Amino acid sequence: MNYQAVILAAGMGTRLGKQPWPKPLTPLADGRTIMKQQMDNLQQVFGEQLRVLTVVGFKLESILEAFPDVSYAYNESFDQTNTNRSLLKALRQTSDGGVLWLNGDVVFDPMVLARAKALIDDDQSFVCVNTAAVAEEEVKYTVDADGFIDALSKQVNPALGEAVGINYISAADRPSLIRGLEACQDHDYFERGIEIAIETDALKVLPLDITEFFVVEVDFAEDLTRANQHL
């Protein structure tokens, strides 16, 4: 079985402060960059069967130089659009089949992917979630009576937990998600595309609880401090 992974790395990362590199190339305390630890984690769990496509935009040359052996998609409107447009480009460019995707700023324990692999092998769409946190700035979720996600946004209140930026869409569900992303506004996060697909196509997406493992999206300086303390 082959595995497809997408890293969304086109954004400008302005909330972390001005840096001479794109946010995915932010150095970590162990000497790697954020993206290098992502690549290492993906390789550790999926091995030679893994194919990676990275969506680039801001300071793309730096990322291409750092990782010359993966495929790339270019979001030429990286400064005017949000993650829904980058994910849409990736899904249109990858081959048929399920796709795992990560935000390009996530630092995480590789055990997250080890837990996710069983659902990937079953080709079940999911969103990794942390049920111990419901921060205002994060994308949060609720579920329906059958345990599938029915709301997924920063505005969800009350919420069961928050999404952590690691997700999977099955081969069968890809067309629904693509239609949902196409219906998004430029400024929407990709989670809005998932919501639209849930609303219009009854997309069935499981919340995968990875609360016991370390995950942080590095949006702010304090997030980077947490990541480095973990490493």
Summary of the structure (lengths in Angstrom):
residues: 231
radius of gyration: 16.2
end to end distance: 31.1
largest distance: 47.5
contacts: 773
relative contact order: 0.18
helix: 35%
strand: 25%
